[in-house]
Amino acid sequence: MNTIKKAHLHLTLLNGCITTLILIVMTLGYLLISENNMMKNKMYSYQSDIYTTASYIEQQDIISNTWLSQLESGKKYYVSLMDNDTEFLYDTNKIHESDERRQVLDKAWRYYHHENASMTHHTLSYKSSYTSFILSQENDISVNKFGYCCFVIHMEKNTSTLEILLAAPLETIKKQMTRQRSLFLGIITLALIAIWIFAYIFTGKLLNPIEASRLRQNQFIASASHELRTPLAVILSCAEAGLDKDVCPELSTIKNEALRTSRLLNDMLTLLSCDTGHLDIKPVRTQLDTLVLNACEAFENMAASKNIQISASLPEDALPDCVCDSERITQVLTIFLHNAVSYTPAGGKICLSADYVNKHFEIKISDTGVGISDEDKSKIFDRFYRSEKARSDKNHFGLGLAIAYDIITAHHGSIKVSDTPGGGSTFLIILRSQASS
């Protein structure tokens, strides 16, 4: 994934997440306020009924069955009346008494008589008052999940003490809240889908000029690199011819610098191929153990010249064939081994190993060199990044590890870096390509 695509993804995530967060917070705030208002309005309605009921009882000498039945009509309330702690019985057939009604009233009376401290008390007049409380599963697990809002009107009338219980089922208001939440969930879901699509399209159009500029830059680098190859080839051939004739000792410096420039151009072209998605990967059945041995052998002379011991470690059983681009994997091994030889002092050791574990291949390059700090570990695969220890080495441009990372990524693999016990660095290459049968 190139830089523009990453920026596109990150900007889309940023815009989408911020908008989603704002929308969700606003929606939750609205639902909270709306549901509180709905509950307050319901409570106002209940209080109005309480005042009406208390006023009726105060004015009437006789409480009729008809009036009690009307209170329970439409199942807005379950009603029970106590006269001097004796329940007032009336024709319950008119209101189709159910087991639920009887159980709710019994539980409400029980809660009223035993949990008085947790209730809210209100004064209606000098003769009457009422107490309100919520009967829910928190009070009694056998109560249905919606609960009941209960009111007990206490009144002194003549020589009697009247207590009338009104239990209002909260099922209707709770279902209304649930429907509102479901409606808003659907609206928010559709809105978020539209927002994310818009964020993706908008950020894509926003980055179009940058993408066009990047493409022009890549074209310039590709053209310049190809154009520079010809004069470099001429410089190298002339320098080599002059060195053969021992014309001028400075030609050796010219040749070395030309070679460095040529390597830089090759690295830039490789990275350009990675950016444009045209990195040439030709997967074939490859014997990784052979690649490891060949790579180790190629660096034996360079390691010996610095008095560094280099070795290869392979399992006793032959590794299965790996489907990969052998030339690109060799290029990666060359990059790591060249770095290891460059940054390992005389008398050090370099070990190159390969193994097949849990259906993936592992190639490990460990050295006893200067090591990599924890701060640098997260940056070493960035292009042109070089740690302080590497800045004095003119043969490294800070592109090798970036190229290795892109090649392994193109193989759907990964690279990990850790410290070698005792000092140094260890790079682990994981190739997730399935072994060839």
Secondary structure, DSSP 8 states (H G I E B T S, - for coil): --HHHHHHHHHHHHHHHHHHHHHHHHHHHHHHHHHHHHHHHHHHHHHHHHHHHHHHHHH-SS--HHHHHHHHGGGS-EEEEEETTEEE---GGGGT--HHHHHHHHHHHHHHHH-GGGSEEEE-SSSEEEEEEEE-TTT-TTS-TT-EEEEEEEEEETTEEEEEEEEEE-HHHHHHHHHHHHHHHHHHHHHHHHHHHHHHHHHHHHHHHHHHHHHHHHHHHHHHHHHHHHHHHHHHHHHHHHHHTT--TTHHHHHHHHHHHHHHHHHHHHHHHHHTT------EEE-HHHHHHHHHHHTHHHHHHTT-EEEEE--SS----EEE-HHHHHHHHHHHHHHHHHHS-TT-EEEEEEEEETTEEEEEEEE-SS---HHHHTTTTSTT---GGGTT-TT--S-HHHHHHHHHHHTT-EEEEEE-TTSSEEEEEEE---B--
